[in-house]
Amino acid sequence: MGPLQCVARERALEARGYSLGEDTTKKPRGGTRAGTHGEDLRVVQQLGLRLLYAVNTHVHADHVTGSGCLKTAIPECRSVLSEASGGQADIHVKEGQALKFGRFALSVRSTPGHTNGCVTLVLNDLSLAFTGDTLLIRGCGRTDFQQGSSETLYQSVHRKIFTLPDHCLLYPAHDYTGQTVSSVGEERKFNPRLTKTLSEFVEIMNNLALPYPKQIDRAVPANLLCGLQDISSSSH
């Protein structure tokens, strides 16, 4: 098998998804954009990937996952969600477990705080990590709903993400400013929230005054069912 390829896909509200796999060539591929599970399928087909897993870092509140639809289209694909999330999935993961593909693997690090079921997925050579909503580029996920905790998120980042090598690339689940990737070294130096002390961080998070997520009442129940609630409801 050839080198790793990582393909980024941007969805509504700047939510991001990623295709990660071994390439059969000797050169890594670039990134592309997608917005629905249909476009995700096209990316998989264009790159000639065999889709093994559809992984969610947590139960999202701002959009409905396409994992269930991907599983329907590709029966061998298995949905993955953390055990602590309380949602349905073919595979429930927890701290220290790994998702293997080819000669690579993604190690699971439990990083709650945004929600109680958040995980960060770290490649086995420590060259990259998918941080979900726990750590964003120069920011972090909110902590005021879905069992969120500012103290817990701070500890998750400092103990599970900032302990990775400085060169480790970080791919978040969102970005609202057009940035695509950061690194552990950058965020340790420049993240305006997580370079603060714990008490300062909690104060910042307590005063964000963010609006109630527009999609939460629809998205969370659907995402607990692998994103298929709407399909199930419409079939009855």
C-alpha positions, 0 to 999 in steps of 0.5 A: 500500500502507498502513503496516507491520503487525507481529503477534507470536505466542508459542509453547511455551517463550515462543518468539516468531514474527512476521508482518510485512507491508504493511497495505492500511488506513491504520492499523497492526494490533495483536498476537496469539498463536499456537502452531503453524503452523496458527495461523500460517496463520490469522493470515495468512488473517485479516489478508489477507496474502500470505505470501512468506517463512518466515524463521528467524533461526537453527537453533533448539534448543528447538522445531521450526520450522513453516517447512516446514509453512507452505511445504507449505500455501502453495506460493509461500512460501519458507523463509529461513535464513542461509548460515552455518547449514548447513541447508536453505532455499529462500533462503540469506542473508548479511550485507548482503542484503535480503528485499523485500516491497512497499515495505519490506525487511528487511536481514540483519546477521550476528550469530553467537555464540549459534550461528554462523548467527544473523542479525538482520533490520532494517527498511529505515527502521531502526524495528525489528529482529528479533534472534532469540536473539542479543539478548533483553530484558534478556538474550541467548542462551546460548553453550555449544552449537551453535558458540556463543561469548561473545566473538563474541556480545558483538561481534555485539551491540555492532557490529551491534545497538547501532549502530542508532538508540536508538528502533529497536524490538527483537523477540526470539525468546524472553521468559520474563517476559511482556515483548514488545518493547524498544529499542536505547536501553533495552538499551544502558542496562539490559541486565545482561549486555551493559552489562558489559565483554567480560571481565565478559560472558564471565565471566557467560556461563561461569558460567550453568550452564544445563541441556542443552536438552530438545528439542535432539536432536530440534529441531536435526536437524529444523530443519536440514531446515526442520522436516520431519524428523519428517514425512519419518520418519513417512512411511517 
